[in-house]
């Protein structure tokens, strides 16, 4: 009932004017005096249909989209998993992909900013690899257009894993177990940067969050999330305007925005010099399993979900020409902020424990 009250208030005012407002106040009066009211007697069919469509925007998609040039096979996934967890893919031989993308931390590292080669702190927080099979651009600034392209970036980067790709290939060729794994995964293809990238990308595409309480609610289980979380869902889509960017079942539009985080990192602006609107713009992160991924934002400057909500409520921490037009004060109440956080907590799924492979010799 709390969800329907909020939906009637905002939806009816926007879509149906006085008629919607009248429905809202009639429902409110009935609740105050304790009268039992059903949806059928308070919402007309068009408004109820709008609510159903609202939920429909977040229904999960089906199969993982593997590209035709790198179709999924169990052998390719196994090779990719093995490479992902192998620290020998770094110059120091102690950093693996999983060092920063730890499955126990929702495929992040739990740090405000990542730690790279030589224990040096990097400039940005490690993003999760959850649900990237559907993403059209990778990294906080979108500089990679596919998981295959993304996979080699951290390996070769001097500040991250610091291993030249030619050295990586020679190291893998010297390991008998890897020669067998590559032959099964990519027969008649050499061990090369391309096959390494394809294997890691195949594994990463399979890192998908499972059904969360929110999904069960979307599918019709009215008791799957609390009434506070349901109010938060309506706020998420309306007053708080979160759904402008956090759309679809992955809760991201994969776009790039300046949300008013203070700092000197120009984000995507480095790739698009001369474009004001891309300066300080960073990719919209997924909100799936967000409760497990503190701290938040591209620089890890928000320690809690409450701090993130406060940042948006203030309209960002700084004003500049690149600031997204959607970033403006929200005037949320304390109760509304709590409801938003309650909703965000329903997005965490009970995913299976990741299987760590035995590394070849």
KAFENGI-V629913 format. One record per residue. N is the residue number from 1. RES is the residue in three letters. PHI is phi in radians with two decimals (999 if undefined). OMEGA is omega in whole degrees, -180 to 180 (* if undefined). Layout:
N;RES;PHI;OMEGA  N;RES;PHI;OMEGA
//
This chain:
1;UNK;999;179  2;UNK;-1.07;179  3;UNK;-1.09;-177  4;UNK;-1.14;177  5;UNK;-1.06;-179  6;UNK;-1.13;180  7;UNK;-1.08;-180  8;UNK;-1.10;179  9;UNK;-0.98;-172  10;UNK;-1.41;-178  11;UNK;-1.12;-177  12;UNK;-1.16;180  13;UNK;-1.09;-177  14;UNK;-1.30;-173  15;UNK;-1.57;-170  16;UNK;-2.18;174  17;UNK;1.04;-175  18;UNK;-1.06;-180  19;UNK;-1.04;179  20;UNK;-1.17;180  21;UNK;-1.08;179  22;UNK;-1.10;178  23;UNK;-1.06;180  24;UNK;-1.08;-176  25;UNK;-1.20;176  26;UNK;-1.13;179  27;UNK;-1.14;-180  28;UNK;-1.04;180  29;UNK;-1.07;180  30;UNK;-1.11;180  31;UNK;-1.16;-178  32;UNK;-1.07;-177  33;UNK;-1.55;174  34;UNK;1.45;179  35;UNK;-1.37;177  36;UNK;-1.33;-177  37;UNK;-2.17;177  38;UNK;-1.81;-180  39;UNK;-1.02;-175  40;UNK;-1.08;-177  41;UNK;-1.66;-178  42;UNK;-2.09;-180  43;UNK;-2.02;173  44;UNK;-1.26;-172  45;UNK;-1.08;-178  46;UNK;-1.19;178  47;UNK;-1.19;178  48;UNK;-1.06;178  49;UNK;-1.13;179  50;UNK;-1.11;178  51;UNK;-1.09;179  52;UNK;-1.07;179  53;UNK;-1.18;177  54;UNK;-1.00;179  55;UNK;-1.15;-177  56;UNK;-1.05;180  57;UNK;-1.13;-173  58;UNK;-2.00;179  59;UNK;-1.24;-177  60;UNK;-1.15;176  61;UNK;-1.49;-174  62;UNK;-1.58;-170  63;UNK;-1.21;178  64;UNK;-1.19;-179  65;UNK;-1.50;175  66;UNK;-1.45;-179  67;UNK;-1.26;-177  68;UNK;-1.10;-179  69;UNK;-1.40;-180  70;UNK;-2.57;-178  71;UNK;-1.11;-178  72;UNK;-1.29;165  73;UNK;-2.44;177  74;UNK;-1.00;-180  75;UNK;-1.16;179  76;UNK;-1.21;177  77;UNK;-1.11;180  78;UNK;-1.13;177  79;UNK;-1.07;180  80;UNK;-1.08;178  81;UNK;-1.07;-178  82;UNK;-1.11;177  83;UNK;-1.09;-177  84;UNK;-1.07;-177  85;UNK;-1.69;-174  86;UNK;-1.66;180  87;UNK;-1.23;178  88;UNK;-1.26;173  89;UNK;-1.50;176  90;UNK;-2.23;-180  91;UNK;-1.06;-179  92;UNK;-1.44;-176  93;UNK;1.13;174  94;UNK;-2.23;177  95;UNK;-1.96;173  96;UNK;-1.97;173  97;UNK;-0.99;-177  98;UNK;-1.26;177  99;UNK;-1.06;178  100;UNK;-1.60;-180  101;UNK;-1.82;-175  102;UNK;-1.43;-180  103;UNK;-1.07;178  104;UNK;-1.28;179  105;UNK;-2.09;-179  106;UNK;0.96;176  107;UNK;1.12;170  108;UNK;-2.19;180  109;UNK;-2.23;178  110;UNK;1.29;-178  111;UNK;-1.84;175  112;UNK;-1.03;176  113;UNK;-2.46;-174  114;UNK;-1.16;175  115;UNK;-1.91;-178  116;UNK;-1.99;-177  117;UNK;-0.97;179  118;UNK;1.26;-179  119;UNK;1.08;178  120;UNK;-1.52;179  121;UNK;-1.33;179  122;UNK;-1.55;-173  123;UNK;-1.49;-174  124;UNK;-2.34;177  125;UNK;-1.30;177  126;UNK;-1.23;177  127;UNK;-1.40;176  128;UNK;-1.22;174  129;UNK;-1.77;179  130;UNK;-1.04;169  131;UNK;1.06;-179  132;UNK;-1.43;179  133;UNK;-1.02;-178  134;UNK;-1.72;-173  135;UNK;-1.45;179  136;UNK;-1.49;180  137;UNK;-2.61;-174  138;UNK;-2.12;-173  139;UNK;1.30;-180  140;UNK;-1.03;-178  141;UNK;-1.81;175  142;UNK;1.27;-173  143;UNK;-1.34;176  144;UNK;-1.95;-175  145;UNK;-1.72;178  146;UNK;-2.67;176  147;UNK;-1.15;176  148;UNK;-1.08;179  149;UNK;-1.22;-178  150;UNK;-1.13;-170  151;UNK;-1.01;-175  152;UNK;-1.48;-176  153;UNK;-0.98;-179  154;UNK;-1.13;-179  155;UNK;-1.10;-176  156;UNK;-1.44;-176  157;UNK;-1.16;-177  158;UNK;-1.05;-178  159;UNK;-1.44;-176  160;UNK;-1.88;-178  161;UNK;-1.67;167  162;UNK;1.00;176  163;UNK;-2.27;177  164;UNK;-1.10;-174  165;UNK;-1.12;176  166;UNK;-1.13;177  167;UNK;-1.20;178  168;UNK;-1.05;-179  169;UNK;-1.08;-180  170;UNK;-1.12;179  171;UNK;-1.14;180  172;UNK;-1.17;179  173;UNK;-1.12;-178  174;UNK;-1.39;-178  175;UNK;-1.80;-175  176;UNK;-0.97;-178  177;UNK;-1.06;178  178;UNK;-1.25;178  179;UNK;-1.03;178  180;UNK;-1.20;-179  181;UNK;-1.11;179  182;UNK;-1.17;-179  183;UNK;-1.13;178  184;UNK;-1.27;-176  185;UNK;-1.42;-177  186;UNK;-2.31;-179  187;UNK;-1.03;179  188;UNK;1.18;171  189;UNK;-1.97;-178  190;UNK;-1.33;168  191;UNK;-1.22;-173  192;UNK;-2.68;174  193;UNK;-0.96;-178  194;UNK;-1.15;-180  195;UNK;-1.27;174  196;UNK;-1.07;-180  197;UNK;-1.08;-178  198;UNK;-1.14;-179  199;UNK;-1.17;179  200;UNK;-1.08;179  201;UNK;-1.09;179  202;UNK;-1.09;177  203;UNK;-1.10;-176  204;UNK;-1.12;179  205;UNK;-1.09;-180  206;UNK;-1.46;178  207;UNK;-1.48;-173  208;UNK;-2.23;177  209;UNK;-1.20;-179  210;UNK;-1.67;-174  211;UNK;-1.23;178  212;UNK;-1.74;176  213;UNK;-0.92;178  214;UNK;-1.02;180  215;UNK;-1.11;179  216;UNK;-1.12;178  217;UNK;-1.16;177  218;UNK;-1.01;-178  219;UNK;-1.43;173  220;UNK;2.07;178  221;UNK;-1.45;-174  222;UNK;-1.16;-178  223;UNK;-1.72;-174  224;UNK;-1.21;178  225;UNK;-2.30;-175  226;UNK;-1.29;177  227;UNK;-1.12;177  228;UNK;-1.10;179  229;UNK;-1.14;177  230;UNK;-1.14;175  231;UNK;-1.10;178  232;UNK;-1.10;178  233;UNK;-1.10;179  234;UNK;-1.16;176  235;UNK;-1.05;179  236;UNK;-0.96;-177  237;UNK;-1.58;-174  238;UNK;-2.17;-171  239;UNK;-1.04;-178  240;UNK;-1.38;175  241;UNK;1.04;180  242;UNK;-1.10;-174  243;UNK;-1.25;175  244;UNK;-1.04;-179  245;UNK;-1.96;-178  246;UNK;-1.61;-172  247;UNK;-1.93;174  248;UNK;1.19;-175  249;UNK;-1.19;177  250;UNK;-1.44;179  251;UNK;1.00;171  252;UNK;-2.75;175  253;UNK;-1.71;-179  254;UNK;1.05;178  255;UNK;-1.56;-176  256;UNK;-2.25;-174  257;UNK;-2.50;168  258;UNK;-1.59;-177  259;UNK;-1.75;174  260;UNK;1.53;175  261;UNK;-1.36;-179  262;UNK;-1.20;178  263;UNK;2.52;-175  264;UNK;-1.77;-179  265;UNK;-1.23;-176  266;UNK;-1.52;173  267;UNK;1.03;-178  268;UNK;-1.11;179  269;UNK;-1.03;178  270;UNK;-1.18;-180  271;UNK;-1.49;-176  272;UNK;-2.25;-178  273;UNK;-1.05;-180  274;UNK;1.65;179  275;UNK;-1.75;-175  276;UNK;-1.09;-172  277;UNK;-1.23;178  278;UNK;-1.69;177  279;UNK;-1.20;-179  280;UNK;1.10;-179  281;UNK;-1.63;179  282;UNK;-2.30;-175  283;UNK;-1.17;175  284;UNK;-1.18;-180  285;UNK;-1.37;172  286;UNK;-1.14;175  287;UNK;-1.76;177  288;UNK;-1.10;180  289;UNK;0.99;-175  290;UNK;-1.11;-179  291;UNK;-1.11;-178  292;UNK;-1.69;-169  293;UNK;-2.11;175  294;UNK;-1.16;-5  295;UNK;-1.36;-168  296;UNK;-2.12;-178  297;UNK;1.34;-173  298;UNK;-1.12;-179  299;UNK;-1.94;179  300;UNK;1.15;-174  301;UNK;-1.43;177  302;UNK;-1.90;-173  303;UNK;-1.33;-174  304;UNK;-2.39;174  305;UNK;-1.10;178  306;UNK;-1.06;179  307;UNK;-1.17;177  308;UNK;-1.13;179  309;UNK;-1.05;179  310;UNK;-1.09;179  311;UNK;-1.05;179  312;UNK;-1.17;-179  313;UNK;-1.11;179  314;UNK;-1.36;-175  315;UNK;1.41;-180  316;UNK;1.56;-178  317;UNK;-1.71;-179  318;UNK;-2.66;179  319;UNK;-1.95;179  320;UNK;-2.74;-175  321;UNK;-1.02;-177  322;UNK;-1.44;-176  323;UNK;-1.00;-180  324;UNK;-1.01;-180  325;UNK;-1.09;-180  326;UNK;-1.36;-177  327;UNK;-1.54;179  328;UNK;-2.66;-179  329;UNK;-0.95;-176  330;UNK;-1.79;-179  331;UNK;1.00;178  332;UNK;-1.34;174  333;UNK;-1.44;177  334;UNK;-1.07;179  335;UNK;-1.14;179  336;UNK;-1.18;177  337;UNK;-1.09;179  338;UNK;-1.11;179  339;UNK;-1.15;177  340;UNK;-1.06;179  341;UNK;-1.13;177  342;UNK;-1.04;176  343;UNK;-1.14;-179  344;UNK;-1.03;-180  345;UNK;-1.22;179  346;UNK;-1.41;-175  347;UNK;-1.59;-179  348;UNK;-1.58;-177  349;UNK;-1.87;179  350;UNK;-1.45;-175  351;UNK;-1.22;179  352;UNK;-1.16;177  353;UNK;-1.15;-180  354;UNK;-1.25;178  355;UNK;-1.59;179  356;UNK;-1.55;-175  357;UNK;-1.38;168  358;UNK;-1.37;-175  359;UNK;-1.35;-178  360;UNK;-1.26;177  361;UNK;-2.18;*
//
